[in-house]
């Protein structure tokens, strides 16, 4: 099962989300993430949080679990826990990029937190798709809507890193956290890219320029 979590970072243009198919997915709002669901005309399955950033009343009939402001986990962390506890095998986080940099970075930590439990958490906005991998994987050109493809090591080195099928290929690299070695690649002739490595966590970023 897939889950969608709306977090509270500002979204200036909802047009890209109107193309997203939310049917059959669990919709969770982390506190002020509810504002995004409302603007999209969606009724979430549940709202979780301390209600310190959503100024309006929670609409009648929507399940709401309140938490105290003084707590060990962020509202988005609570939402991720709820999704995994209720069977989510994949989570899309919307409203997790932009806004306060500390909150944005906390969502990168949550991507690894979810991956530790076998769940892929992907962050998206109008120009970015970001997630983590711990095993070799493929990217298909037909499914990659962004121009640039970048890879970074997360939490340590990534060994024997190889890229085939992108404009710039590489083999047997060691990706190090204090170096930028595999960013701003692109699809070229091939329709599929294969990314291989023997160990470590790879942060994958598909990005467009901000127009």
C-alpha positions in Angstrom: 0.0 0.0 0.0 1.1 3.6 -0.7 0.6 6.5 1.6 0.8 10.2 0.9 1.8 12.6 3.7 1.2 16.3 3.5 3.7 18.3 5.6 3.5 22.1 6.1 6.1 23.7 3.8 4.6 26.3 1.5 3.5 25.2 -2.0 3.2 28.2 -4.4 1.7 26.3 -7.3 -0.5 23.2 -7.0 -0.6 22.5 -10.7 1.9 19.7 -10.6 -0.1 17.9 -8.0 -3.3 17.9 -10.1 -1.6 15.4 -12.3 -0.8 13.0 -9.4 -3.1 10.0 -8.9 -4.1 9.9 -5.2 -6.7 7.2 -5.7 -6.3 4.1 -3.4 -3.7 5.8 -1.3 -3.8 6.5 2.4 -3.8 10.3 2.8 -2.2 11.6 6.0 -1.8 15.3 7.0 0.9 16.3 9.5 -0.6 19.3 11.3 -0.6 22.3 8.8 -0.2 19.9 5.9 -4.0 19.8 6.1 -4.0 23.2 4.2 -2.6 21.5 1.1 -5.2 18.7 1.2 -8.0 21.3 1.5 -6.7 23.4 -1.4 -6.6 20.2 -3.5 -10.2 19.4 -2.5 -9.1 16.2 -0.8 -10.4 14.7 2.4 -7.5 13.1 4.4 -7.9 9.8 6.2 -6.3 11.3 9.3 -4.7 14.5 10.6 -1.9 14.1 13.2 0.0 16.8 15.1 0.1 19.3 17.9 -2.1 21.9 16.0 0.6 24.6 16.5 0.7 25.7 12.9 -2.8 25.1 11.4 -4.8 28.2 12.2 -8.3 27.0 11.3 -10.6 24.5 12.8 -10.2 20.8 11.8 -13.2 20.2 9.5 -15.9 18.0 11.0 -15.8 14.3 10.3 -12.0 14.1 9.7 -10.2 11.8 12.1 -7.7 13.9 14.2 -5.2 12.7 16.8 -3.7 15.5 18.9 -0.3 15.5 20.4 1.3 17.9 22.9 3.7 20.5 21.5 6.4 19.2 23.9 7.1 15.8 22.3 10.1 13.8 21.1 9.0 13.4 17.5 8.0 16.0 14.9 4.5 15.9 13.4 5.9 14.5 10.1 7.8 11.8 12.0 4.5 10.8 13.7 2.8 10.8 10.3 5.5 8.5 8.9 5.2 6.2 11.9 1.4 6.0 11.4 1.8 5.2 7.7 4.2 2.4 8.4 2.2 1.0 11.3 -0.8 0.8 9.0 0.9 -1.1 6.2 2.4 1.5 3.9 5.2 0.1 1.8 5.9 3.3 0.0 5.4 6.9 1.2 5.3 10.1 -0.8 6.0 13.3 1.2 4.5 16.5 -0.2 5.2 19.9 1.5 8.5 18.5 2.9 10.8 20.7 0.8 11.3 24.4 1.3 10.5 26.5 4.3 12.7 26.1 7.4 16.0 24.4 6.6 16.0 22.5 9.9 12.6 21.0 9.1 13.7 20.2 5.5 16.8 18.4 6.8 14.8 16.5 9.3 12.8 15.0 6.4 16.1 13.6 4.9 16.6 11.9 8.2 13.1 10.5 8.0 13.9 9.0 4.6 16.7 6.9 6.1 14.5 6.2 9.2 11.8 4.7 6.9 14.4 2.9 4.7 15.7 1.2 7.9 12.3 -0.3 8.2 12.1 -1.4 4.5 9.9 1.5 3.4 10.9 4.0 0.6 10.0 7.6 1.4 10.1 9.9 -1.6 9.9 13.7 -1.3 8.5 15.6 -4.2 7.7 19.2 -5.2 7.2 20.9 -8.5 10.9 20.5 -9.7 12.4 17.7 -7.5 12.0 14.0 -6.7 14.3 12.7 -3.9 14.7 9.3 -2.3 17.3 6.8 -1.0 18.5 3.4 -2.2 20.6 0.7 -0.6 20.8 -1.8 -3.5 21.4 -1.6 -7.2 18.5 -0.1 -9.2 17.3 1.1 -12.6 16.0 4.4 -13.8 13.8 4.5 -16.9 13.9 7.6 -19.1 10.2 7.3 -19.7 9.5 7.5 -16.0 12.0 10.3 -15.3 10.3 13.6 -15.7 13.2 15.7 -14.5 16.3 16.9 -16.5 19.1 16.2 -14.0 20.0 13.0 -12.2 22.3 13.3 -9.2 23.6 10.9 -6.7 25.1 11.5 -3.2 26.3 9.2 -0.4 24.3 9.6 2.7 25.7 8.8 6.2 29.0 7.4 4.9 30.9 6.2 1.8 29.3 4.3 -1.0 31.7 1.7 -2.5 32.1 0.4 -6.1 29.5 2.9 -7.4 28.9 2.6 -11.2 26.5 4.3 -13.6 25.6 2.9 -17.0 23.1 4.4 -19.4 23.4 8.1 -18.5 25.3 10.7 -20.4 28.2 10.4 -18.1 29.1 6.9 -17.1 31.3 5.8 -14.2 32.6 2.6 -12.8 34.1 1.5 -9.5 33.9 4.9 -7.8 34.0 5.5 -4.1 31.4 8.2 -3.2 32.5 10.2 -0.2 30.4 12.5 2.0 32.8 15.4 1.7 33.0 15.4 -2.1 30.6 16.1 -5.0 31.3 13.4 -7.6 28.1 12.3 -9.3 25.8 15.2 -9.7 24.0 16.8 -12.6 24.0 13.8 -14.9 21.4 13.4 -17.7 19.7 10.8 -19.8 21.2 10.8 -23.4 20.8 8.0 -25.9 19.8 5.1 -23.6 16.3 4.6 -22.4 17.4 3.1 -19.1 20.1 3.7 -16.6 21.6 1.1 -14.3 23.1 2.2 -10.9 25.2 -0.4 -9.0 27.1 -0.3 -5.7 28.2 -2.8 -3.2 27.3 -1.0 0.1 26.2 2.3 1.5 23.2 4.5 1.1 22.7 6.5 -2.1 20.6 9.7 -2.1 18.9 10.0 -5.5 17.8 13.4 -6.7 15.9 14.1 -10.0 15.7 17.8 -10.5 14.8 20.6 -12.9 16.0 24.1 -13.0 13.8 26.7 -11.3 12.3 28.9 -14.0 
